[in-house]
Amino acid sequence: MEMLDQIDAIERHLFQYEIAKAGKLMTDTVTHLAAVAGGLPTDKAKTFNAILEYLNLGMQNGDYLFVADVLHYELKPFLRQSLS
């Protein structure tokens, strides 16, 4: 599954309140992204780490709408720009 498709799937699971499925898929996705992030320039790596921190904070707080928004409005555009 393509990375952006995985993120779309996480968003769908969050909106359907399938938190366990979203969490598992997010763990797999972030693990894959962490490997990709190793090759990012320092400024982009800082931005990427900040996005991951927001995602982690949202999941810890149970704010799944916030997590979905960060995925949609922060992570996906960042990936499109940085990895293209």
N, C-alpha and C positions, 0 to 999 in steps of 0.2 A: 504494500500500500504506500503510495506517495505521501511524503511528509505533510503536505497541505491537506490531503484527504484524511490523514489521521487526525489532524487538528479539527477538521470539520466534524469528524465522528465524535471526538471528545465533546465538542460544543453540543451536538445533538443529544448525547448521553446526559450532559448536564441539564439541558432544557427539559428532558424527560425524567429528570431526577433519578437517573440510573448512576448514582454516585460511585458505586463499586466498579462498574464497567469503565466509567470515565477515569477513575483513579488509576486503574490498571493500565489503560491505554496511555494515560498521561505519563506514568512512570516509564513505560517502554519508549515513548516519544522523547521524553527529556533525556533519557539515557543515550539515545541515538544522537540527539542534538548536542549533547555535551561532547561527544566525539568530534562532531563537525566543528564545534566552537573552538577547538584547540588551534585551528588554523586561522582564526580571525585576527585582524589587527587589534591593537590594544583598545582603541576607542570603541570599536564595534563589540569587542568582548565585554567591555564595561556595560554597554547598553544591553547586551544579551543577558548578562548576569543580573542586571536590575529587573529585567522582564521575568526571569526565573524567580527572583525574590518575591515579586508581586504575586506570581502564580502560587508559590508556596504559602505566602501569607493568606491569600484568599482561601486556599484549601484548608489551612489550619483553622481559619475562622468560620468555615462553613459558608462562605459567601460565594456561592457557585455562579451567580449572575456576574459578579465581579471577575471571576476566573474566566468565564466565557467571553466577557468583554475584552480582557487582556489578551486572550488567545486571538480574538477576531481583529481587534483594532491595534494591537501592539506586535504580537509575535508574528502573525502571518505577513503583515507589511514588512517587518524587519527581515524575515526570511526571503521574501520576494526580492528585496533590495540587496541584501548582503550576499545571497547565494546564487544570484543570477549571473 
